[in-house]
Amino acid sequence: MIVRRETPLALYKGLGAVLSGIVPKMAIRFASFETYKDWLADRETGKTAVGRIFLGASLLRRAGWV
């Protein structure tokens, strides 16, 4: 019905507002994930153990970030 009354581009009204909220949120999540991954990694090898990944994920979940 919207397509008939307006143009097909009317389906994308408000997309800019949605993206302006999603893009910064995802950038913050990505940056924080990388930071937490570095904090949880072994200092000598630079690798992260599976247990530490689950620990970090549970902490993020508890904080309400995921």
PDB file of N, CA, C and O in Angstrom:
ATOM      1  N   MET A   1       0.812  -1.176   0.000  1.00  0.00           N
ATOM      2  CA  MET A   1       0.000   0.000   0.000  1.00  0.00           C
ATOM      3  C   MET A   1       0.873   1.264   0.000  1.00  0.00           C
ATOM      4  O   MET A   1       0.542   2.247  -0.663  1.00  0.00           O
ATOM      5  N   ILE A   2       1.970   1.235   0.733  1.00  0.00           N
ATOM      6  CA  ILE A   2       2.878   2.386   0.752  1.00  0.00           C
ATOM      7  C   ILE A   2       3.474   2.587  -0.631  1.00  0.00           C
ATOM      8  O   ILE A   2       3.623   3.718  -1.095  1.00  0.00           O
ATOM      9  N   VAL A   3       3.812   1.488  -1.281  1.00  0.00           N
ATOM     10  CA  VAL A   3       4.421   1.579  -2.608  1.00  0.00           C
ATOM     11  C   VAL A   3       3.445   2.207  -3.595  1.00  0.00           C
ATOM     12  O   VAL A   3       3.859   2.962  -4.474  1.00  0.00           O
ATOM     13  N   ARG A   4       2.153   1.905  -3.461  1.00  0.00           N
ATOM     14  CA  ARG A   4       1.154   2.492  -4.363  1.00  0.00           C
ATOM     15  C   ARG A   4       0.951   3.977  -4.081  1.00  0.00           C
ATOM     16  O   ARG A   4       0.884   4.786  -5.007  1.00  0.00           O
ATOM     17  N   ARG A   5       0.854   4.335  -2.803  1.00  0.00           N
ATOM     18  CA  ARG A   5       0.608   5.740  -2.461  1.00  0.00           C
ATOM     19  C   ARG A   5       1.829   6.607  -2.703  1.00  0.00           C
ATOM     20  O   ARG A   5       1.719   7.740  -3.171  1.00  0.00           O
ATOM     21  N   GLU A   6       2.999   6.060  -2.378  1.00  0.00           N
ATOM     22  CA  GLU A   6       4.237   6.819  -2.556  1.00  0.00           C
ATOM     23  C   GLU A   6       5.099   6.041  -3.547  1.00  0.00           C
ATOM     24  O   GLU A   6       4.568   5.303  -4.377  1.00  0.00           O
ATOM     25  N   THR A   7       6.384   6.191  -3.472  1.00  0.00           N
ATOM     26  CA  THR A   7       7.290   5.437  -4.341  1.00  0.00           C
ATOM     27  C   THR A   7       7.907   4.293  -3.548  1.00  0.00           C
ATOM     28  O   THR A   7       7.806   4.272  -2.321  1.00  0.00           O
ATOM     29  N   PRO A   8       8.539   3.347  -4.221  1.00  0.00           N
ATOM     30  CA  PRO A   8       9.223   2.278  -3.470  1.00  0.00           C
ATOM     31  C   PRO A   8      10.304   2.808  -2.511  1.00  0.00           C
ATOM     32  O   PRO A   8      10.637   2.151  -1.524  1.00  0.00           O
ATOM     33  N   LEU A   9      10.840   3.984  -2.804  1.00  0.00           N
ATOM     34  CA  LEU A   9      11.846   4.562  -1.904  1.00  0.00           C
ATOM     35  C   LEU A   9      11.254   4.932  -0.552  1.00  0.00           C
ATOM     36  O   LEU A   9      11.993   5.102   0.418  1.00  0.00           O
ATOM     37  N   ALA A  10       9.939   5.060  -0.472  1.00  0.00           N
ATOM     38  CA  ALA A  10       9.300   5.376   0.806  1.00  0.00           C
ATOM     39  C   ALA A  10       9.492   4.257   1.820  1.00  0.00           C
ATOM     40  O   ALA A  10       9.383   4.490   3.024  1.00  0.00           O
ATOM     41  N   LEU A  11       9.774   3.059   1.353  1.00  0.00           N
ATOM     42  CA  LEU A  11      10.030   1.943   2.267  1.00  0.00           C
ATOM     43  C   LEU A  11      11.311   2.162   3.080  1.00  0.00           C
ATOM     44  O   LEU A  11      11.504   1.543   4.126  1.00  0.00           O
ATOM     45  N   TYR A  12      12.172   3.040   2.591  1.00  0.00           N
ATOM     46  CA  TYR A  12      13.447   3.286   3.265  1.00  0.00           C
ATOM     47  C   TYR A  12      13.427   4.545   4.111  1.00  0.00           C
ATOM     48  O   TYR A  12      14.479   4.975   4.585  1.00  0.00           O
ATOM     49  N   LYS A  13      12.262   5.150   4.315  1.00  0.00           N
ATOM     50  CA  LYS A  13      12.174   6.323   5.190  1.00  0.00           C
ATOM     51  C   LYS A  13      12.590   5.911   6.600  1.00  0.00           C
ATOM     52  O   LYS A  13      12.170   4.866   7.096  1.00  0.00           O
ATOM     53  N   GLY A  14      13.391   6.712   7.223  1.00  0.00           N
ATOM     54  CA  GLY A  14      13.832   6.419   8.580  1.00  0.00           C
ATOM     55  C   GLY A  14      15.064   5.542   8.654  1.00  0.00           C
ATOM     56  O   GLY A  14      15.593   5.312   9.741  1.00  0.00           O
ATOM     57  N   LEU A  15      15.530   5.049   7.522  1.00  0.00           N
ATOM     58  CA  LEU A  15      16.713   4.185   7.545  1.00  0.00           C
ATOM     59  C   LEU A  15      17.937   4.935   8.044  1.00  0.00           C
ATOM     60  O   LEU A  15      18.761   4.372   8.766  1.00  0.00           O
ATOM     61  N   GLY A  16      18.059   6.192   7.668  1.00  0.00           N
ATOM     62  CA  GLY A  16      19.200   6.993   8.120  1.00  0.00           C
ATOM     63  C   GLY A  16      19.249   7.110   9.634  1.00  0.00           C
ATOM     64  O   GLY A  16      20.318   7.018  10.239  1.00  0.00           O
ATOM     65  N   ALA A  17      18.081   7.315  10.246  1.00  0.00           N
ATOM     66  CA  ALA A  17      18.027   7.426  11.705  1.00  0.00           C
ATOM     67  C   ALA A  17      18.407   6.108  12.369  1.00  0.00           C
ATOM     68  O   ALA A  17      19.104   6.091  13.384  1.00  0.00           O
ATOM     69  N   VAL A  18      17.947   5.020  11.795  1.00  0.00           N
ATOM     70  CA  VAL A  18      18.268   3.702  12.363  1.00  0.00           C
ATOM     71  C   VAL A  18      19.764   3.427  12.242  1.00  0.00           C
ATOM     72  O   VAL A  18      20.397   2.978  13.197  1.00  0.00           O
ATOM     73  N   LEU A  19      20.324   3.696  11.070  1.00  0.00           N
ATOM     74  CA  LEU A  19      21.751   3.440  10.871  1.00  0.00           C
ATOM     75  C   LEU A  19      22.619   4.355  11.724  1.00  0.00           C
ATOM     76  O   LEU A  19      23.695   3.957  12.170  1.00  0.00           O
ATOM     77  N   SER A  20      22.152   5.588  11.952  1.00  0.00           N
ATOM     78  CA  SER A  20      22.950   6.498  12.775  1.00  0.00           C
ATOM     79  C   SER A  20      23.005   6.036  14.230  1.00  0.00           C
ATOM     80  O   SER A  20      23.880   6.465  14.982  1.00  0.00           O
ATOM     81  N   GLY A  21      22.095   5.180  14.625  1.00  0.00           N
ATOM     82  CA  GLY A  21      22.161   4.606  15.964  1.00  0.00           C
ATOM     83  C   GLY A  21      22.908   3.286  15.998  1.00  0.00           C
ATOM     84  O   GLY A  21      23.584   2.979  16.979  1.00  0.00           O
ATOM     85  N   ILE A  22      22.793   2.508  14.942  1.00  0.00           N
ATOM     86  CA  ILE A  22      23.405   1.182  14.912  1.00  0.00           C
ATOM     87  C   ILE A  22      24.908   1.249  14.678  1.00  0.00           C
ATOM     88  O   ILE A  22      25.664   0.526  15.326  1.00  0.00           O
ATOM     89  N   VAL A  23      25.347   2.095  13.773  1.00  0.00           N
ATOM     90  CA  VAL A  23      26.770   2.138  13.414  1.00  0.00           C
ATOM     91  C   VAL A  23      27.651   2.489  14.614  1.00  0.00           C
ATOM     92  O   VAL A  23      28.634   1.787  14.851  1.00  0.00           O
ATOM     93  N   PRO A  24      27.349   3.540  15.382  1.00  0.00           N
ATOM     94  CA  PRO A  24      28.207   3.802  16.557  1.00  0.00           C
ATOM     95  C   PRO A  24      28.157   2.680  17.590  1.00  0.00           C
ATOM     96  O   PRO A  24      29.173   2.350  18.200  1.00  0.00           O
ATOM     97  N   LYS A  25      26.979   2.096  17.786  1.00  0.00           N
ATOM     98  CA  LYS A  25      26.857   1.009  18.760  1.00  0.00           C
ATOM     99  C   LYS A  25      27.737  -0.173  18.358  1.00  0.00           C
ATOM    100  O   LYS A  25      28.436  -0.742  19.197  1.00  0.00           O
ATOM    101  N   MET A  26      27.705  -0.540  17.091  1.00  0.00           N
ATOM    102  CA  MET A  26      28.506  -1.666  16.637  1.00  0.00           C
ATOM    103  C   MET A  26      30.001  -1.339  16.668  1.00  0.00           C
ATOM    104  O   MET A  26      30.822  -2.219  16.926  1.00  0.00           O
ATOM    105  N   ALA A  27      30.355  -0.093  16.408  1.00  0.00           N
ATOM    106  CA  ALA A  27      31.768   0.301  16.477  1.00  0.00           C
ATOM    107  C   ALA A  27      32.281   0.191  17.915  1.00  0.00           C
ATOM    108  O   ALA A  27      33.404  -0.258  18.146  1.00  0.00           O
ATOM    109  N   ILE A  28      31.461   0.597  18.869  1.00  0.00           N
ATOM    110  CA  ILE A  28      31.857   0.494  20.276  1.00  0.00           C
ATOM    111  C   ILE A  28      31.975  -0.966  20.685  1.00  0.00           C
ATOM    112  O   ILE A  28      32.915  -1.338  21.387  1.00  0.00           O
ATOM    113  N   ARG A  29      31.033  -1.797  20.253  1.00  0.00           N
ATOM    114  CA  ARG A  29      31.104  -3.226  20.586  1.00  0.00           C
ATOM    115  C   ARG A  29      32.350  -3.866  19.999  1.00  0.00           C
ATOM    116  O   ARG A  29      33.031  -4.639  20.673  1.00  0.00           O
ATOM    117  N   PHE A  30      32.653  -3.548  18.742  1.00  0.00           N
ATOM    118  CA  PHE A  30      33.821  -4.138  18.097  1.00  0.00           C
ATOM    119  C   PHE A  30      35.099  -3.713  18.816  1.00  0.00           C
ATOM    120  O   PHE A  30      35.969  -4.540  19.089  1.00  0.00           O
ATOM    121  N   ALA A  31      35.205  -2.422  19.119  1.00  0.00           N
ATOM    122  CA  ALA A  31      36.411  -1.927  19.792  1.00  0.00           C
ATOM    123  C   ALA A  31      36.546  -2.528  21.185  1.00  0.00           C
ATOM    124  O   ALA A  31      37.642  -2.900  21.602  1.00  0.00           O
ATOM    125  N   SER A  32      35.435  -2.622  21.900  1.00  0.00           N
ATOM    126  CA  SER A  32      35.523  -3.186  23.246  1.00  0.00           C
ATOM    127  C   SER A  32      35.845  -4.673  23.198  1.00  0.00           C
ATOM    128  O   SER A  32      36.569  -5.177  24.058  1.00  0.00           O
ATOM    129  N   PHE A  33      35.313  -5.385  22.198  1.00  0.00           N
ATOM    130  CA  PHE A  33      35.639  -6.808  22.057  1.00  0.00           C
ATOM    131  C   PHE A  33      37.135  -6.991  21.851  1.00  0.00           C
ATOM    132  O   PHE A  33      37.752  -7.850  22.479  1.00  0.00           O
ATOM    133  N   GLU A  34      37.714  -6.187  20.973  1.00  0.00           N
ATOM    134  CA  GLU A  34      39.152  -6.290  20.721  1.00  0.00           C
ATOM    135  C   GLU A  34      39.953  -5.973  21.979  1.00  0.00           C
ATOM    136  O   GLU A  34      40.962  -6.621  22.259  1.00  0.00           O
ATOM    137  N   THR A  35      39.508  -4.989  22.725  1.00  0.00           N
ATOM    138  CA  THR A  35      40.203  -4.623  23.956  1.00  0.00           C
ATOM    139  C   THR A  35      40.126  -5.743  24.980  1.00  0.00           C
ATOM    140  O   THR A  35      41.134  -6.107  25.586  1.00  0.00           O
ATOM    141  N   TYR A  36      38.928  -6.290  25.173  1.00  0.00           N
ATOM    142  CA  TYR A  36      38.766  -7.378  26.136  1.00  0.00           C
ATOM    143  C   TYR A  36      39.539  -8.617  25.703  1.00  0.00           C
ATOM    144  O   TYR A  36      40.099  -9.333  26.534  1.00  0.00           O
ATOM    145  N   LYS A  37      39.564  -8.863  24.405  1.00  0.00           N
ATOM    146  CA  LYS A  37      40.307 -10.012  23.904  1.00  0.00           C
ATOM    147  C   LYS A  37      41.798  -9.853  24.217  1.00  0.00           C
ATOM    148  O   LYS A  37      42.467 -10.817  24.589  1.00  0.00           O
ATOM    149  N   ASP A  38      42.304  -8.644  24.064  1.00  0.00           N
ATOM    150  CA  ASP A  38      43.709  -8.389  24.401  1.00  0.00           C
ATOM    151  C   ASP A  38      43.955  -8.551  25.893  1.00  0.00           C
ATOM    152  O   ASP A  38      44.991  -9.082  26.292  1.00  0.00           O
ATOM    153  N   TRP A  39      43.017  -8.100  26.728  1.00  0.00           N
ATOM    154  CA  TRP A  39      43.169  -8.244  28.179  1.00  0.00           C
ATOM    155  C   TRP A  39      43.174  -9.700  28.600  1.00  0.00           C
ATOM    156  O   TRP A  39      43.885 -10.074  29.532  1.00  0.00           O
ATOM    157  N   LEU A  40      42.385 -10.529  27.923  1.00  0.00           N
ATOM    158  CA  LEU A  40      42.272 -11.931  28.303  1.00  0.00           C
ATOM    159  C   LEU A  40      43.355 -12.817  27.683  1.00  0.00           C
ATOM    160  O   LEU A  40      43.505 -13.975  28.071  1.00  0.00           O
ATOM    161  N   ALA A  41      44.091 -12.288  26.743  1.00  0.00           N
ATOM    162  CA  ALA A  41      45.107 -13.097  26.057  1.00  0.00           C
ATOM    163  C   ALA A  41      46.326 -13.324  26.953  1.00  0.00           C
ATOM    164  O   ALA A  41      46.645 -12.518  27.827  1.00  0.00           O
ATOM    165  N   ASP A  42      46.975 -14.423  26.707  1.00  0.00           N
ATOM    166  CA  ASP A  42      48.218 -14.736  27.408  1.00  0.00           C
ATOM    167  C   ASP A  42      49.287 -13.740  26.945  1.00  0.00           C
ATOM    168  O   ASP A  42      49.468 -13.529  25.746  1.00  0.00           O
ATOM    169  N   ARG A  43      49.973 -13.149  27.877  1.00  0.00           N
ATOM    170  CA  ARG A  43      50.958 -12.105  27.535  1.00  0.00           C
ATOM    171  C   ARG A  43      52.125 -12.652  26.696  1.00  0.00           C
ATOM    172  O   ARG A  43      52.654 -11.946  25.838  1.00  0.00           O
ATOM    173  N   GLU A  44      52.514 -13.878  26.938  1.00  0.00           N
ATOM    174  CA  GLU A  44      53.665 -14.444  26.225  1.00  0.00           C
ATOM    175  C   GLU A  44      53.316 -14.876  24.803  1.00  0.00           C
ATOM    176  O   GLU A  44      54.035 -14.558  23.857  1.00  0.00           O
ATOM    177  N   THR A  45      52.211 -15.601  24.660  1.00  0.00           N
ATOM    178  CA  THR A  45      51.863 -16.151  23.345  1.00  0.00           C
ATOM    179  C   THR A  45      50.906 -15.268  22.559  1.00  0.00           C
ATOM    180  O   THR A  45      50.869 -15.343  21.330  1.00  0.00           O
ATOM    181  N   GLY A  46      50.139 -14.441  23.240  1.00  0.00           N
ATOM    182  CA  GLY A  46      49.155 -13.609  22.560  1.00  0.00           C
ATOM    183  C   GLY A  46      47.874 -14.349  22.223  1.00  0.00           C
ATOM    184  O   GLY A  46      46.972 -13.792  21.597  1.00  0.00           O
ATOM    185  N   LYS A  47      47.796 -15.617  22.643  1.00  0.00           N
ATOM    186  CA  LYS A  47      46.602 -16.411  22.359  1.00  0.00           C
ATOM    187  C   LYS A  47      45.658 -16.379  23.556  1.00  0.00           C
ATOM    188  O   LYS A  47      46.073 -16.217  24.703  1.00  0.00           O
ATOM    189  N   THR A  48      44.381 -16.539  23.247  1.00  0.00           N
ATOM    190  CA  THR A  48      43.363 -16.532  24.287  1.00  0.00           C
ATOM    191  C   THR A  48      42.844 -17.944  24.491  1.00  0.00           C
ATOM    192  O   THR A  48      42.439 -18.604  23.534  1.00  0.00           O
ATOM    193  N   ALA A  49      42.855 -18.406  25.719  1.00  0.00           N
ATOM    194  CA  ALA A  49      42.340 -19.739  26.033  1.00  0.00           C
ATOM    195  C   ALA A  49      40.814 -19.725  25.940  1.00  0.00           C
ATOM    196  O   ALA A  49      40.181 -18.693  26.163  1.00  0.00           O
ATOM    197  N   VAL A  50      40.238 -20.865  25.613  1.00  0.00           N
ATOM    198  CA  VAL A  50      38.787 -20.972  25.456  1.00  0.00           C
ATOM    199  C   VAL A  50      38.076 -20.605  26.760  1.00  0.00           C
ATOM    200  O   VAL A  50      37.047 -19.931  26.732  1.00  0.00           O
ATOM    201  N   GLY A  51      38.605 -21.034  27.877  1.00  0.00           N
ATOM    202  CA  GLY A  51      38.002 -20.712  29.165  1.00  0.00           C
ATOM    203  C   GLY A  51      37.955 -19.215  29.422  1.00  0.00           C
ATOM    204  O   GLY A  51      36.983 -18.702  29.978  1.00  0.00           O
ATOM    205  N   ARG A  52      38.999 -18.524  29.020  1.00  0.00           N
ATOM    206  CA  ARG A  52      39.017 -17.077  29.198  1.00  0.00           C
ATOM    207  C   ARG A  52      38.014 -16.394  28.274  1.00  0.00           C
ATOM    208  O   ARG A  52      37.425 -15.380  28.648  1.00  0.00           O
ATOM    209  N   ILE A  53      37.814 -16.929  27.088  1.00  0.00           N
ATOM    210  CA  ILE A  53      36.814 -16.363  26.172  1.00  0.00           C
ATOM    211  C   ILE A  53      35.429 -16.474  26.787  1.00  0.00           C
ATOM    212  O   ILE A  53      34.651 -15.520  26.758  1.00  0.00           O
ATOM    213  N   PHE A  54      35.117 -17.652  27.350  1.00  0.00           N
ATOM    214  CA  PHE A  54      33.815 -17.831  27.980  1.00  0.00           C
ATOM    215  C   PHE A  54      33.667 -16.931  29.201  1.00  0.00           C
ATOM    216  O   PHE A  54      32.586 -16.403  29.460  1.00  0.00           O
ATOM    217  N   LEU A  55      34.741 -16.760  29.940  1.00  0.00           N
ATOM    218  CA  LEU A  55      34.713 -15.858  31.088  1.00  0.00           C
ATOM    219  C   LEU A  55      34.421 -14.436  30.628  1.00  0.00           C
ATOM    220  O   LEU A  55      33.580 -13.752  31.213  1.00  0.00           O
ATOM    221  N   GLY A  56      35.101 -13.996  29.597  1.00  0.00           N
ATOM    222  CA  GLY A  56      34.874 -12.649  29.070  1.00  0.00           C
ATOM    223  C   GLY A  56      33.470 -12.480  28.525  1.00  0.00           C
ATOM    224  O   GLY A  56      32.845 -11.439  28.730  1.00  0.00           O
ATOM    225  N   ALA A  57      32.969 -13.486  27.834  1.00  0.00           N
ATOM    226  CA  ALA A  57      31.608 -13.414  27.286  1.00  0.00           C
ATOM    227  C   ALA A  57      30.581 -13.353  28.406  1.00  0.00           C
ATOM    228  O   ALA A  57      29.602 -12.612  28.320  1.00  0.00           O
ATOM    229  N   SER A  58      30.808 -14.132  29.456  1.00  0.00           N
ATOM    230  CA  SER A  58      29.845 -14.107  30.563  1.00  0.00           C
ATOM    231  C   SER A  58      29.883 -12.768  31.293  1.00  0.00           C
ATOM    232  O   SER A  58      28.849 -12.289  31.758  1.00  0.00           O
ATOM    233  N   LEU A  59      31.059 -12.162  31.397  1.00  0.00           N
ATOM    234  CA  LEU A  59      31.148 -10.850  32.023  1.00  0.00           C
ATOM    235  C   LEU A  59      30.446  -9.781  31.180  1.00  0.00           C
ATOM    236  O   LEU A  59      29.768  -8.902  31.713  1.00  0.00           O
ATOM    237  N   LEU A  60      30.618  -9.869  29.865  1.00  0.00           N
ATOM    238  CA  LEU A  60      29.926  -8.926  28.991  1.00  0.00           C
ATOM    239  C   LEU A  60      28.421  -9.112  29.067  1.00  0.00           C
ATOM    240  O   LEU A  60      27.666  -8.140  29.091  1.00  0.00           O
ATOM    241  N   ARG A  61      27.995 -10.357  29.103  1.00  0.00           N
ATOM    242  CA  ARG A  61      26.558 -10.655  29.182  1.00  0.00           C
ATOM    243  C   ARG A  61      25.987 -10.110  30.476  1.00  0.00           C
ATOM    244  O   ARG A  61      24.903  -9.528  30.497  1.00  0.00           O
ATOM    245  N   ARG A  62      26.719 -10.303  31.534  1.00  0.00           N
ATOM    246  CA  ARG A  62      26.252  -9.837  32.849  1.00  0.00           C
ATOM    247  C   ARG A  62      26.189  -8.308  32.879  1.00  0.00           C
ATOM    248  O   ARG A  62      25.317  -7.733  33.531  1.00  0.00           O
ATOM    249  N   ALA A  63      27.106  -7.657  32.179  1.00  0.00           N
ATOM    250  CA  ALA A  63      27.112  -6.198  32.134  1.00  0.00           C
ATOM    251  C   ALA A  63      26.033  -5.657  31.209  1.00  0.00           C
ATOM    252  O   ALA A  63      25.776  -4.453  31.191  1.00  0.00           O
ATOM    253  N   GLY A  64      25.401  -6.535  30.443  1.00  0.00           N
ATOM    254  CA  GLY A  64      24.326  -6.102  29.570  1.00  0.00           C
ATOM    255  C   GLY A  64      24.789  -5.609  28.215  1.00  0.00           C
ATOM    256  O   GLY A  64      24.040  -4.912  27.530  1.00  0.00           O
ATOM    257  N   TRP A  65      26.006  -5.953  27.807  1.00  0.00           N
ATOM    258  CA  TRP A  65      26.527  -5.488  26.527  1.00  0.00           C
ATOM    259  C   TRP A  65      26.171  -6.402  25.379  1.00  0.00           C
ATOM    260  O   TRP A  65      26.255  -6.008  24.215  1.00  0.00           O
ATOM    261  N   VAL A  66      25.774  -7.617  25.698  1.00  0.00           N
ATOM    262  CA  VAL A  66      25.466  -8.589  24.619  1.00  0.00           C
ATOM    263  C   VAL A  66      24.017  -8.973  24.703  1.00  0.00           C
ATOM    264  O   VAL A  66      23.543  -9.774  23.898  1.00  0.00           O
TER     265      VAL A  66
END
